[in-house]
Amino acid sequence: MRDRPILMFDSGVGGLTVLREARVLMPDRRFVYVADDAAFPYGRWEEPALRAHVVELFRRLLAEHDPEIAVVACNTASTLALAELREAFPQTPFVGTVPAIKPAAERTRSGLVSVLATPGTVKRQYTRDLIEKWATRCHVRLVGSDRLAALAEVYMRDGFVDEEAVRAEIAPCFVEMDGRRTDIVVLACTHYPFLANRMRKTAPWPVDWIDPAEAIARQALSLLAPCEPAGGGAAEPDIAVFTSGKPDFLARRLMQGFGLATGTR
């Protein structure tokens, strides 16, 4: 049943990490990937304005694409606006993206966990509530990075990144306390897994990096009706939509590399 797509939303290219996992689990589904590049980066926005922007943008996206479900593959948008989206559009199932604090608390051996996120996700009460609910027996350090999302965008478009800049951004995640060391870092932004290899290379010691992409994709799959066999004729392509309407050559090439035809909102 490829007639109604799955809508995958992010502020930029980070949600491609979730799309990659979703395609493995749902190879017969059609996807519309939306990059809100007109508003990127979300960190510069005041919360009320960003919340209103996301809700209004989804009003148009849902009307245009009529998705079966919508995946908000962005921690900032999810922790800020997911409740409002569900209230405003009750006919559309939404899958959000939140910091993977529960699995981190379950896996850690040292009891020292860091959550690497955008400053907006770090300061949000939603994140602190997750810690209070699932990780009270751990020492959780919240690390807000101003630069990593943009560094990931550069890396995905250009194929290279300043490793010293990555090192500086992840350095606060590594804590030593009473002979113990941080052993898990939660990647609480869908952009960050694209830099995972560079993070491993520049980290002062090995840790378990938790990428939530597969869990998000599995949650999306659980909400879908069974997929019917595709009928005859050519299937519609998966597409990438840029809200600016002005994707540059590198952005278009990146989307093509993920098998997405490029469009605008």
Backbone bond lengths (Angstrom), bond angles and torsions (degrees), N, CA, C in turn:
res aa  C-N    CA-C-N  psi(-1)  N-CA   C-N-CA  omega(-1)  CA-C   N-CA-C  phi
1 M - - - 1.469 - - 1.516 109.10 -
2 R 1.322 116.09 86.23 1.461 121.00 -176.90 1.516 112.76 -99.37
3 D 1.347 118.08 10.10 1.451 118.27 -174.88 1.517 112.24 -73.27
4 R 1.358 118.13 -42.62 1.461 120.77 177.05 1.515 108.65 -100.65
5 P 1.318 117.06 125.17 1.465 119.44 -173.32 1.524 112.44 -83.37
6 I 1.306 114.81 171.15 1.460 123.44 164.90 1.518 106.70 -95.73
7 L 1.324 116.91 124.77 1.458 120.96 178.70 1.525 108.57 -92.01
8 M 1.326 116.23 125.40 1.462 123.31 -179.19 1.522 107.62 -115.65
9 F 1.339 117.14 119.57 1.463 121.62 -170.64 1.517 111.46 -120.21
10 D 1.336 115.93 137.35 1.460 121.62 173.00 1.524 108.56 -152.95
11 S 1.330 115.33 166.34 1.458 119.59 176.97 1.525 111.50 -71.48
12 G 1.329 116.68 -22.23 1.467 120.42 -178.85 1.514 110.29 -155.05
13 V 1.345 116.75 -128.14 1.460 120.60 -175.50 1.524 112.94 -94.24
14 G 1.329 117.96 -4.97 1.458 120.38 -174.85 1.512 114.23 -58.54
15 G 1.327 117.15 -35.91 1.451 120.63 -178.90 1.517 113.75 -65.05
16 L 1.322 117.19 -11.52 1.464 119.80 175.84 1.525 111.21 -62.96
17 T 1.343 117.42 -25.76 1.463 119.52 175.62 1.525 110.24 -64.50
18 V 1.324 117.20 -36.28 1.466 121.44 177.90 1.527 110.08 -75.53
19 L 1.324 117.04 -41.49 1.462 120.85 177.63 1.521 110.71 -56.78
20 R 1.312 116.63 -42.50 1.465 121.54 -179.90 1.529 111.01 -57.01
21 E 1.335 116.86 -44.67 1.468 120.74 179.47 1.529 110.99 -72.46
22 A 1.323 116.66 -37.50 1.466 120.42 -178.52 1.519 111.21 -63.58
23 R 1.303 117.21 -36.88 1.466 119.83 179.99 1.529 111.80 -67.85
24 V 1.323 116.62 -32.01 1.464 119.64 176.70 1.529 109.77 -64.25
25 L 1.338 116.36 -42.59 1.458 121.21 -177.48 1.522 112.79 -81.36
26 M 1.322 117.12 -26.57 1.467 121.51 -173.75 1.528 110.86 -132.28
27 P 1.327 117.50 63.54 1.470 119.91 -173.26 1.523 113.95 -66.42
28 D 1.320 118.05 -19.21 1.462 120.70 -177.55 1.525 113.15 -95.76
29 R 1.311 116.62 2.24 1.473 120.02 -178.97 1.521 111.45 -90.96
30 R 1.324 114.37 155.66 1.461 120.93 176.48 1.523 108.66 -101.76
31 F 1.341 116.88 141.46 1.464 122.20 -175.37 1.526 111.25 -123.70
32 V 1.329 114.53 142.04 1.459 122.34 167.50 1.526 106.04 -116.92
33 Y 1.325 116.30 114.84 1.456 121.15 179.90 1.528 108.68 -98.77
34 V 1.329 116.78 124.44 1.464 121.80 -178.55 1.521 109.44 -112.77
35 A 1.325 115.60 120.32 1.463 122.36 174.78 1.530 108.15 -106.63
36 D 1.319 116.04 115.57 1.466 120.21 -178.49 1.521 109.63 -84.21
37 D 1.329 115.25 60.09 1.456 119.92 -175.67 1.518 112.65 -67.65
38 A 1.340 117.40 -22.20 1.466 120.22 178.07 1.525 111.13 -63.86
39 A 1.334 117.01 -26.41 1.459 121.12 -176.41 1.526 113.02 -108.79
40 F 1.350 117.36 -2.47 1.468 121.16 -177.52 1.523 110.76 -71.96
41 P 1.351 118.79 138.09 1.462 127.94 0.85 1.523 111.13 -89.44
42 Y 1.324 115.85 148.71 1.458 120.77 -179.19 1.524 112.55 -67.79
43 G 1.329 116.99 -21.60 1.455 119.99 -177.17 1.518 114.29 -63.09
44 R 1.316 117.06 -19.11 1.473 119.39 -178.41 1.524 112.03 -84.14
45 W 1.334 117.58 -8.95 1.459 122.14 -175.34 1.531 111.66 -86.81
46 E 1.332 115.38 147.67 1.459 120.25 165.54 1.526 108.14 -76.14
47 E 1.324 116.56 145.54 1.457 119.95 -172.28 1.533 114.60 -57.67
48 P 1.334 120.20 -47.51 1.473 118.29 -178.70 1.524 112.55 -61.05
49 A 1.324 116.48 -39.90 1.461 119.63 -179.97 1.524 111.40 -67.31
50 L 1.323 117.14 -40.70 1.464 120.12 179.76 1.522 110.74 -67.15
51 R 1.318 116.95 -41.47 1.469 120.34 178.44 1.529 110.21 -59.26
52 A 1.311 116.65 -46.86 1.463 120.32 179.94 1.525 111.15 -64.23
53 H 1.323 116.26 -38.96 1.467 120.60 178.95 1.522 111.10 -61.94
54 V 1.325 117.08 -46.92 1.464 120.88 -177.27 1.526 110.72 -63.91
55 V 1.324 117.02 -43.57 1.468 120.06 -179.53 1.528 110.57 -64.16
56 E 1.319 117.67 -44.10 1.462 120.28 -179.55 1.522 111.22 -67.41
57 L 1.332 117.12 -38.02 1.459 120.13 177.38 1.524 110.78 -62.80
58 F 1.313 117.65 -42.47 1.457 120.49 178.59 1.521 111.62 -66.13
59 R 1.310 117.44 -30.47 1.461 119.68 176.94 1.534 109.81 -57.51
60 R 1.317 115.86 -42.48 1.461 120.33 179.92 1.528 111.90 -75.57
61 L 1.324 115.91 -41.15 1.465 119.79 -177.98 1.531 111.78 -63.91
62 L 1.316 116.51 -42.96 1.463 119.89 -178.86 1.523 111.12 -67.46
63 A 1.327 116.35 -37.86 1.466 119.59 178.39 1.525 110.95 -66.62
64 E 1.315 116.71 -36.91 1.466 120.07 -175.98 1.525 112.75 -78.53
65 H 1.333 117.13 -40.36 1.463 119.73 -170.44 1.526 114.05 -106.65
66 D 1.324 118.86 -15.14 1.464 123.28 177.51 1.524 111.64 45.23
67 P 1.339 118.40 59.89 1.465 119.51 -176.41 1.522 112.19 -74.71
68 E 1.329 115.09 156.53 1.463 120.05 174.37 1.528 110.13 -70.95
69 I 1.324 116.35 -41.11 1.457 122.41 172.94 1.522 108.10 -143.25
70 A 1.329 116.22 163.09 1.461 121.97 176.31 1.519 108.79 -123.12
71 V 1.320 116.17 129.13 1.457 122.42 178.00 1.526 108.19 -107.25
72 V 1.322 116.33 116.80 1.462 120.89 177.37 1.528 106.39 -90.62
73 A 1.331 115.75 89.02 1.465 122.37 -173.39 1.520 110.48 -85.81
74 C 1.311 115.32 51.91 1.459 122.10 -174.94 1.524 107.38 -152.05
75 N 1.334 117.03 118.19 1.458 120.39 -179.14 1.524 112.08 -61.94
76 T 1.337 117.06 -41.89 1.466 119.85 -177.52 1.516 110.94 -62.29
77 A 1.327 117.56 -49.59 1.457 120.51 -179.24 1.523 111.45 -66.08
78 S 1.332 117.06 -37.08 1.461 120.11 -179.06 1.517 112.22 -66.82
79 T 1.335 116.16 -50.83 1.459 118.88 -177.23 1.530 111.77 -68.05
80 L 1.323 117.20 -21.94 1.457 120.92 -178.66 1.521 113.45 -92.53
81 A 1.337 117.93 -41.26 1.466 119.88 -165.58 1.519 115.25 -127.64
82 L 1.332 119.59 1.76 1.463 119.57 -174.56 1.521 112.09 -61.93
83 A 1.320 117.39 -42.18 1.468 120.12 179.77 1.519 110.93 -62.22
84 E 1.329 116.56 -41.46 1.467 120.07 179.10 1.522 111.50 -66.49
85 L 1.335 117.32 -37.82 1.462 120.70 178.30 1.522 110.84 -63.53
86 R 1.317 116.77 -44.35 1.465 119.86 179.83 1.527 111.56 -65.13
87 E 1.312 116.32 -36.08 1.467 119.78 178.84 1.533 110.95 -71.39
88 A 1.333 116.73 -40.04 1.464 120.38 -176.53 1.523 112.32 -74.43
89 F 1.346 116.46 -30.90 1.474 119.96 -174.83 1.532 109.99 -130.24
90 P 1.335 116.93 69.04 1.465 120.21 -173.27 1.520 114.37 -66.07
91 Q 1.331 118.36 -17.56 1.466 120.37 -179.28 1.531 112.40 -80.38
92 T 1.326 116.78 -11.77 1.467 120.57 -178.73 1.526 110.44 -107.75
93 P 1.326 118.59 120.81 1.467 119.73 173.29 1.535 110.68 -68.77
94 F 1.316 116.15 134.08 1.466 121.84 179.00 1.521 110.04 -114.64
95 V 1.324 115.41 137.51 1.460 122.33 171.73 1.521 106.87 -112.15
96 G 1.317 116.99 124.37 1.451 120.50 -179.09 1.518 112.34 -100.83
97 T 1.312 114.69 177.47 1.461 123.00 179.87 1.518 107.59 -129.60
98 V 1.316 116.79 115.56 1.460 120.81 179.91 1.517 109.38 -127.25
99 P 1.325 118.16 157.56 1.467 120.17 -178.95 1.532 111.81 -57.07
100 A 1.327 116.03 135.77 1.478 122.14 -175.71 1.519 110.46 -81.40
101 I 1.324 115.86 60.99 1.461 121.35 -176.06 1.531 111.41 -75.72
102 K 1.322 117.82 -37.21 1.465 120.30 -179.90 1.530 111.58 -61.38
103 P 1.349 120.08 -53.80 1.472 118.12 178.87 1.516 113.35 -63.18
104 A 1.324 117.51 -30.80 1.465 119.92 177.60 1.524 110.30 -64.87
105 A 1.331 116.75 -43.72 1.461 120.60 179.68 1.525 111.37 -65.63
106 E 1.320 116.61 -31.58 1.464 120.33 179.57 1.528 112.22 -75.03
107 R 1.325 117.22 -29.50 1.467 120.95 -174.12 1.523 114.56 -92.38
108 T 1.329 117.18 -27.81 1.456 119.37 -171.92 1.523 111.81 -61.71
109 R 1.312 115.92 140.94 1.455 121.73 174.19 1.520 111.39 -102.90
110 S 1.322 116.34 -32.36 1.463 119.97 -178.71 1.524 112.10 -83.51
111 G 1.330 116.72 -20.45 1.463 120.24 -175.41 1.509 113.52 82.87
112 L 1.338 116.55 4.44 1.466 121.52 179.20 1.527 108.67 -109.96
113 V 1.312 115.61 113.43 1.460 122.86 -176.40 1.520 108.65 -125.08
114 S 1.327 116.77 139.67 1.470 120.75 173.20 1.516 109.66 -118.40
115 V 1.321 115.35 144.05 1.462 122.50 176.54 1.517 106.94 -113.58
116 L 1.322 115.83 112.22 1.464 122.27 -178.90 1.522 108.06 -97.48
117 A 1.323 116.81 117.01 1.460 121.22 -170.49 1.519 109.90 -147.15
118 T 1.323 115.69 -178.35 1.456 120.51 170.52 1.525 108.35 -78.85
119 P 1.322 118.51 158.66 1.467 119.29 178.78 1.527 112.99 -57.11
120 G 1.334 117.40 -34.45 1.462 119.85 179.49 1.508 112.32 -64.54
121 T 1.330 117.92 -43.63 1.462 121.34 178.84 1.522 110.78 -66.26
122 V 1.322 117.05 -38.12 1.460 121.04 -179.72 1.530 111.46 -62.84
123 K 1.318 117.29 -42.17 1.470 119.27 -174.28 1.523 113.30 -83.53
124 R 1.335 117.18 -9.17 1.456 119.91 -174.65 1.522 111.35 -74.53
125 Q 1.327 116.83 139.44 1.455 121.96 -179.87 1.521 111.23 -61.74
126 Y 1.329 116.59 -31.28 1.465 120.92 179.19 1.526 110.35 -54.26
127 T 1.329 117.14 -43.49 1.462 121.23 -179.09 1.521 110.74 -65.82
128 R 1.302 116.62 -42.22 1.468 120.01 -179.86 1.526 111.39 -67.82
129 D 1.320 116.36 -31.94 1.467 119.41 176.12 1.522 111.34 -66.86
130 L 1.337 117.43 -36.50 1.464 120.37 176.40 1.529 110.84 -63.09
131 I 1.315 116.66 -40.49 1.468 120.55 177.64 1.516 110.41 -63.93
132 E 1.324 116.48 -44.53 1.466 120.78 -179.70 1.520 111.31 -63.41
133 K 1.315 117.25 -33.80 1.461 121.31 -177.18 1.522 112.64 -79.77
134 W 1.353 116.75 -40.15 1.460 119.61 -168.34 1.525 115.09 -116.14
135 A 1.314 119.17 -15.41 1.465 118.85 -168.66 1.522 113.21 -133.24
136 T 1.309 117.40 34.58 1.465 119.55 -177.55 1.526 112.11 -68.12
137 R 1.332 117.41 -20.96 1.456 120.10 -179.98 1.526 112.54 -91.06
138 C 1.309 116.67 2.87 1.468 121.75 -179.86 1.524 110.16 -111.96
139 H 1.317 114.06 158.05 1.459 120.03 166.71 1.528 106.50 -94.23
140 V 1.318 116.78 110.87 1.460 121.51 -176.33 1.523 109.47 -107.90
141 R 1.310 116.21 120.26 1.461 120.74 175.26 1.524 108.93 -99.84
142 L 1.326 116.46 126.05 1.455 122.91 175.94 1.526 108.77 -93.69
143 V 1.324 115.98 123.14 1.467 121.27 -177.78 1.523 108.24 -120.60
144 G 1.316 116.29 113.94 1.461 121.55 178.58 1.520 110.66 -97.22
145 S 1.317 116.35 119.17 1.464 120.95 -179.68 1.518 110.61 -102.33
146 D 1.316 115.71 128.46 1.460 120.67 176.66 1.523 112.89 -81.82
147 R 1.353 116.90 -18.30 1.463 119.31 -166.52 1.523 115.40 -117.40
148 L 1.322 118.54 -21.06 1.463 119.29 -169.27 1.520 113.60 -62.54
149 A 1.316 118.03 -40.20 1.469 119.53 -179.45 1.527 110.38 -61.36
150 A 1.321 115.94 -43.75 1.467 119.30 178.67 1.527 110.90 -67.33
151 L 1.332 117.50 -36.48 1.464 120.22 176.81 1.527 110.82 -63.89
152 A 1.337 116.46 -38.16 1.461 119.72 177.11 1.521 111.32 -64.84
153 E 1.331 116.44 -39.86 1.464 119.73 177.60 1.532 110.29 -61.22
154 V 1.318 116.44 -43.83 1.462 120.41 178.68 1.522 110.53 -62.51
155 Y 1.330 116.06 -44.12 1.459 119.97 -178.42 1.520 111.63 -62.30
156 M 1.324 117.06 -43.88 1.453 120.35 -177.26 1.527 111.50 -69.69
157 R 1.320 116.97 -31.33 1.462 119.78 -179.06 1.530 111.78 -84.17
158 D 1.330 116.28 -41.86 1.461 120.54 -170.62 1.521 113.85 -101.97
159 G 1.337 117.09 -19.53 1.453 120.04 178.81 1.517 115.05 86.19
160 F 1.333 118.00 5.52 1.456 120.00 176.72 1.523 108.68 -147.16
161 V 1.343 115.61 160.71 1.457 120.44 -179.68 1.525 108.20 -151.69
162 D 1.314 116.23 152.54 1.459 122.75 177.64 1.534 108.25 -73.83
163 E 1.338 117.00 106.24 1.458 120.27 -176.47 1.522 112.51 -66.02
164 E 1.313 117.12 -31.40 1.469 119.01 177.90 1.521 110.83 -67.27
165 A 1.322 116.84 -33.86 1.461 119.91 176.03 1.524 110.72 -66.19
166 V 1.336 116.40 -40.65 1.470 120.15 176.34 1.521 110.17 -62.67
167 R 1.328 116.87 -44.83 1.463 121.41 179.40 1.530 111.34 -56.70
168 A 1.323 115.86 -44.72 1.462 119.87 -178.63 1.530 112.07 -65.31
169 E 1.322 116.83 -36.22 1.462 120.09 -177.81 1.524 112.13 -72.26
170 I 1.340 117.81 -34.23 1.465 119.79 -177.03 1.529 112.77 -90.34
171 A 1.333 117.99 -13.59 1.467 121.33 -174.28 1.535 113.51 -53.78
172 P 1.353 120.40 -41.12 1.464 119.05 -178.85 1.524 114.55 -65.19
173 C 1.345 117.61 -12.97 1.468 120.54 179.90 1.520 112.45 -71.61
174 F 1.327 117.30 -19.80 1.460 120.82 -169.78 1.529 110.18 -98.73
175 V 1.327 114.23 110.49 1.463 122.44 -173.12 1.523 109.81 -117.81
176 E 1.316 116.59 136.55 1.459 122.45 171.23 1.523 108.45 -115.69
177 M 1.341 116.28 129.76 1.459 120.55 -174.74 1.528 109.37 -150.64
178 D 1.321 116.53 119.52 1.470 121.73 175.79 1.527 112.22 53.09
179 G 1.332 115.83 42.52 1.448 120.40 178.39 1.511 114.67 79.58
180 R 1.342 117.25 2.14 1.463 121.47 178.24 1.523 109.21 -107.96
181 R 1.344 114.71 158.50 1.457 120.75 178.93 1.530 110.42 -129.95
182 T 1.311 115.21 152.03 1.464 119.96 170.40 1.526 109.20 -52.18
183 D 1.352 115.62 130.10 1.466 117.75 178.16 1.524 113.08 -121.40
184 I 1.327 117.55 -4.63 1.469 120.84 177.61 1.520 109.38 -139.85
185 V 1.335 115.69 134.07 1.461 122.00 172.14 1.527 107.87 -121.63
186 V 1.312 116.30 121.68 1.461 122.37 177.64 1.527 108.41 -84.97
187 L 1.318 116.59 123.88 1.464 121.34 176.38 1.524 107.82 -86.80
188 A 1.315 116.44 93.86 1.459 122.12 -171.90 1.520 112.06 -96.45
189 C 1.310 115.47 38.32 1.462 123.33 172.33 1.514 105.83 -153.97
190 T 1.328 117.28 129.84 1.464 119.61 -174.92 1.525 112.98 -66.91
191 H 1.324 117.85 -15.02 1.462 120.09 174.43 1.532 112.06 -69.35
192 Y 1.323 116.96 -33.54 1.458 120.69 -165.65 1.530 114.85 -65.20
193 P 1.342 120.19 -35.31 1.474 117.73 179.71 1.527 114.49 -57.05
194 F 1.332 117.46 -24.44 1.465 118.97 177.08 1.527 111.66 -64.18
195 L 1.338 116.36 -21.80 1.461 120.51 179.98 1.526 112.02 -102.86
196 A 1.330 117.30 10.04 1.465 120.22 -172.93 1.526 112.07 -57.06
197 N 1.329 117.96 -41.62 1.460 119.73 -179.68 1.524 111.98 -64.26
198 R 1.329 115.61 -38.49 1.467 119.13 177.37 1.531 110.68 -69.72
199 M 1.318 116.84 -34.59 1.466 119.83 176.93 1.524 110.75 -65.23
200 R 1.331 116.47 -44.19 1.467 119.51 178.59 1.530 110.55 -60.91
201 K 1.314 116.02 -39.64 1.464 120.44 -177.61 1.518 111.80 -67.17
202 T 1.321 117.69 -37.13 1.461 121.27 -173.40 1.531 113.48 -98.62
203 A 1.338 117.81 -3.48 1.464 121.24 -179.66 1.527 110.70 -69.43
204 P 1.334 118.30 145.51 1.469 120.27 179.71 1.518 113.48 -71.94
205 W 1.337 118.24 -22.00 1.466 121.89 173.29 1.528 108.40 -155.97
206 P 1.343 117.00 160.35 1.463 119.56 -177.62 1.533 112.16 -67.84
207 V 1.320 115.61 140.51 1.466 122.67 174.26 1.521 108.05 -139.21
208 D 1.320 114.89 168.05 1.464 121.26 173.21 1.524 107.49 -90.44
209 W 1.330 116.51 118.51 1.460 121.54 179.32 1.531 107.86 -95.57
210 I 1.326 118.16 118.45 1.458 121.31 -176.49 1.527 109.70 -94.05
211 D 1.327 114.82 115.61 1.460 123.51 176.97 1.528 107.81 -103.52
212 P 1.334 118.08 118.95 1.465 119.73 -174.68 1.519 114.60 -82.73
213 A 1.329 119.30 2.41 1.464 121.49 -169.56 1.531 112.49 -57.76
214 E 1.330 117.23 -45.66 1.463 119.14 -177.29 1.522 110.92 -64.81
215 A 1.336 117.65 -40.56 1.467 120.33 179.41 1.524 111.24 -63.30
216 I 1.334 117.10 -38.43 1.466 120.66 178.08 1.520 109.94 -64.31
217 A 1.337 116.32 -44.55 1.464 120.67 179.73 1.529 111.01 -62.54
218 R 1.325 117.98 -39.94 1.468 120.75 179.32 1.525 111.23 -66.45
219 Q 1.321 116.66 -37.24 1.458 119.58 176.68 1.523 110.69 -64.64
220 A 1.321 116.76 -40.52 1.465 120.15 177.50 1.528 110.52 -62.11
221 L 1.317 116.52 -44.79 1.464 120.67 179.59 1.525 111.26 -59.13
222 S 1.328 116.94 -37.98 1.467 120.58 -177.19 1.523 112.68 -66.44
223 L 1.324 117.68 -19.99 1.459 121.13 -177.77 1.527 113.32 -94.58
224 L 1.324 116.76 -5.71 1.459 120.18 -175.34 1.520 111.73 -89.90
225 A 1.320 115.13 147.10 1.456 120.63 171.04 1.527 108.54 -70.32
226 P 1.342 118.06 155.66 1.468 119.79 177.78 1.522 111.37 -54.16
227 C 1.314 114.86 141.80 1.466 121.18 -177.27 1.521 110.09 -83.90
228 E 1.323 116.45 125.44 1.452 121.32 177.72 1.529 109.68 -83.53
229 P 1.322 118.23 151.64 1.473 120.03 178.18 1.523 111.18 -58.25
230 A 1.321 115.44 141.44 1.465 119.72 179.52 1.519 110.30 -66.67
231 G 1.318 116.95 140.73 1.458 121.49 178.04 1.515 111.13 -80.91
232 G 1.328 116.36 -173.51 1.455 119.86 179.18 1.512 111.62 -72.10
233 G 1.309 115.87 167.83 1.460 120.78 178.53 1.515 111.33 92.30
234 A 1.312 115.35 167.05 1.457 121.09 -178.04 1.523 110.59 -74.75
235 A 1.318 116.24 133.86 1.455 120.88 177.38 1.526 110.00 -76.44
236 E 1.342 115.20 149.33 1.461 119.09 175.44 1.517 109.35 -66.89
237 P 1.324 118.03 144.86 1.470 119.91 -178.53 1.520 111.79 -78.08
238 D 1.315 115.74 157.02 1.457 120.49 166.65 1.528 107.64 -69.68
239 I 1.320 116.15 142.40 1.459 119.05 -177.01 1.521 111.47 -128.77
240 A 1.324 115.28 155.51 1.460 123.02 171.79 1.520 108.52 -112.61
241 V 1.305 116.20 131.32 1.460 122.30 -179.67 1.522 108.55 -115.52
242 F 1.320 116.91 126.85 1.460 122.49 175.86 1.521 108.74 -106.33
243 T 1.326 116.67 124.03 1.458 119.21 -174.99 1.523 112.74 -68.08
244 S 1.337 117.70 -21.44 1.464 119.81 176.63 1.519 111.26 -71.89
245 G 1.335 116.19 -23.64 1.456 120.34 -173.91 1.513 113.09 73.88
246 K 1.359 116.52 6.71 1.466 119.87 -174.70 1.527 111.75 -134.67
247 P 1.333 118.10 56.38 1.466 117.98 177.24 1.524 110.85 -65.81
248 D 1.318 116.12 135.36 1.454 118.81 179.72 1.536 109.73 -80.17
249 F 1.325 115.45 177.42 1.466 120.35 -176.20 1.522 111.85 -59.48
250 L 1.347 116.99 -43.79 1.456 119.82 -177.82 1.522 111.25 -65.55
251 A 1.326 117.22 -37.81 1.461 120.48 178.30 1.522 110.71 -65.89
252 R 1.319 116.39 -42.74 1.469 119.77 178.69 1.534 110.71 -64.24
253 R 1.320 116.27 -40.52 1.462 119.89 179.42 1.525 110.94 -65.04
254 L 1.344 116.61 -39.80 1.458 120.08 177.90 1.524 110.57 -61.16
255 M 1.323 116.90 -46.21 1.461 119.84 -179.30 1.532 111.30 -64.59
256 Q 1.304 116.52 -38.54 1.457 119.94 176.60 1.522 110.79 -62.03
257 G 1.326 116.04 -36.24 1.444 119.76 177.43 1.518 112.52 -64.39
258 F 1.312 117.14 -24.16 1.462 122.27 175.24 1.523 111.58 -95.42
259 G 1.323 116.45 11.71 1.460 119.92 177.10 1.503 114.63 73.14
260 L 1.339 116.72 29.89 1.465 121.57 -178.04 1.525 109.88 -113.37
261 A 1.317 116.79 127.26 1.458 121.08 169.95 1.512 108.56 -74.32
262 T 1.314 118.27 143.67 1.449 122.01 -172.34 1.516 111.78 -96.51
263 G 1.349 114.33 131.42 1.466 119.95 175.34 1.506 110.02 -137.47
264 T 1.306 117.86 -169.47 1.453 123.70 176.27 1.521 107.95 -123.62
265 R 1.344 116.91 173.55 1.449 119.53 -179.74 1.525 109.92 -71.47
